[in-house]
């Protein structure tokens, strides 16, 4: 069987020729989990290609990953702190236009 193909057989399925609702739900959950795993693997592979981590030595790789994590963390923190303030000011500005 190929990657991403989930095959579930048991004695009941062989005898009756069909799957119960629980087995169908379990199969769907397994496929969804496999899809998420494949997507995370693909995203990490794209990240490694983008940062050219294949060509770096281990200590250089640690520096690059640390820099990316620091920049990402600072961006998320800045968005968390300042976006609500700006949204409140924009809302207040348009509310003042409506009141006049």
N, C-alpha and C positions, 0 to 999 in steps of 0.2 A: 504494500500500500504506500502511496505517495505521502509527502508531507502535507499536513492539513486535512487529511482524510481520516475521519474517526469512524471506526466500525465496531459496533457493539453487538455481540451475539451471546445468547445464553440459551439454556435448555428450553425455556418457555417459548422463546421466539422460534426456535427450530421446530417445536411441536405444533404451535398454533399458526405460525406463518405471519404473524403481525406483532407489532410492538404495542405495549400499553402506553397510556398517556404519560405516566411517569418516565418510562424509557424514552419517549419522544422528547420530553422536556429536558431530561438529562443529556440526551444527545445534542439538543440545541444549545444547552449551557456549555457543553464541552467544545462545540464549534465556536461559540462566542469567545470562550477563553482562549482558544487557539488563535482566533483572529486578533485578539488584543495582544497576545504574545508576539505574533508575527509583525504587527504594527510597531510595537516597541522595538523589536529587533531591527526592523527597517529604519525607524527613526534614528536609532543609535548608530547604525551603519552610515546613514547620511551625514550625521554629525561627525563621525570619524573621517569620512571622505572630505567634508567641508574644512575641517581643521587640519587635514593632512597628518593625522596622528600615526599613520602607518610608517612614515619616514622618520619619526622622532625616536630618540633614545628614551628609556623609561623616566629619567629625571626631567627631561624636557617635556614629556607627556604630562607629568604631574604639574609642572608649571602652567602649561596651556590649560589643562582642565581646571586648575585652581583659578586662573584668570577668568575663564568662562563662567564658573560658578559665582565668583565675586561680582562680575558685571551683571549677570542675570539677577542675583539677589538684590543688588542696588537698584536695578530697574523696577523690580516688583515692589520694593519698599517705597520708592519714589512715587510710583503709580498709586499705591495704597494710601499714601499720605496726601498727595496733592490733587488727585482727580476728584475726590469728593468736595474739596474746597472750591475748585473751579466750577464744578457742576452746581454747587449752591449759589455761587456768584452769578452764573449765567441764568439760573432760575430766578434769582432775585431781580436781575436786570429786566428780563422779559415780563416779570410780574409787575414791575413798576411801569412798564409801557402799557400794560393792560389796564392798570388802575387809572392812569391819566385820561 
